[in-house]
Amino acid sequence: MNEQDTLQQAMEIMARVTPLRRDCGRLCERCCCRGDENTGMLLFAGEEAFYRNLPGFRVHEQDGLHYAVCGGSCARETRPLSCRLYPMFPLLTEKGGRESLRVIFDPRGAQRCPIISEQIRPRRAFYEAVQLCGQILTADPAQYQVLKAASAQIQDILNLHELLCRQ
């Protein structure tokens, strides 16, 4: 399977589930759909070319990763994979030389997403879909590299948060 096939499989899994039974965008007035030069949604391998040419999206690069920023509305079926995963993320972690995958609330959305800040439990089907999506992504070398780089950034945020909370 190549990176496009892997991406398509992950997109299809995440197309059928949502974090809540109702439209979670109503909780925050779709604040996760708005961005600026410093924000956006991570693009997995193969997505960058698609979103670079799609009207309503702007693509930028930061730390070797590509991000898409939209104007706040898009056709649901054109959402990047990261939008479909949000507010969860399949985090790659390493302990004792062993790598594992665990689904977490994405700390990058803690200030914007009421699901995270108010600790609203996402539907179990959504959690399981994010887990499966992460497993699929790790099986493809190109998607694995994006997931690993994003996981490192998220782990830095988690480590900083833990350090600040100790003080």
Beta strands, then each sheet from edge to edge (+ up, - down):
strand 1: 41-43
strand 2: 57-62
strand 3: 65-70
strand 4: 88-95
strand 5: 98-105
sheet 1: 1+ 3- 2+
sheet 2: 4+ 5-
end
